[in-house]
Amino acid sequence: MPELIRPSTVLPAIRRSITIHTADGLNLIGEVATPIGLRVASVLCLHPLPTAGGMMDSHVYKKAANRLPEMAGLEIIRFNTRGTESADGKSEGEFGNGDSEKYDVEAAINYCFDQLNVEKLYVMGWSFGTDLALKFARDPRVISLILLSPPLRTSKPADLDFWTSDGRPITALIPEHDDYLKPKEAAIAFERVKQIKLINVDDAKHLWVGEPAVYRVLSEIVNVTAPDRLPLPTEY
């Protein structure tokens, strides 16, 4: 009989550890979870603030890697930015407050194309990772950005202006009870980015705690990258 999908559920995928080499000489640890069948698209995940516990295993990203290869044919690529540690180990270097991480993001994108041979790459940032995406994920091979709980902590108006001029789509999920940028403030902050799709999520918080919040986030990821795979199952 089908079993309910729970926070600990791990569905089939091909999972392997990876090492990303940056232009300034660091080795970053990561993992890629690839569908056993058809790879519809690939999603590169930029994690929350490491000085507040953020890492490649932050729960939404871990659950995306555990579920979406099988559920939606999505390849999920996660890595620790410089100086960040998770159960798989610690990336070399020191936290750069969102500045020297430029090399990390650029190296990860290159790794996706050069080593993983991705065909359709989406970049997803969560909290700190959204600033990294807005500032550094400008490679023209990236299809679009997905932003979870963007705080706009280190992004500048010029970064938003780049994306306005660039025109590639951006989807941003804004929790009703976010600690940094709530829906009304987000609408004002992102007003200059004409092509952005702001999705306000009722009852959600910055860290997307709880299975209903996780299911909503995963569903919105799939809606951007593989909409014909919706709705996501709740049993397996």
Secondary structure, 3 states (H helix, E strand, C coil): CCCECCCCCCCCCEEEEEEEECCCCCEEEEEEEECCCCCCEEEEEECCCHHHCCCCCCHHHHHHHHHHHHHHCEEEEEECCCCCEECCEECCCCCCCCCCHHHHHHHHHHHHHHCCCCCCEEEEEECHHHHHHHHHCCCCCEEEEEEECCCCCCCCHHHHHHHHHHCCCEEEEEEEECCCCCHHHHHHHCCCCCCEEEEEEEEEECCCCCHHHHHHHHHHHHHHHCHHHCCCCCEC
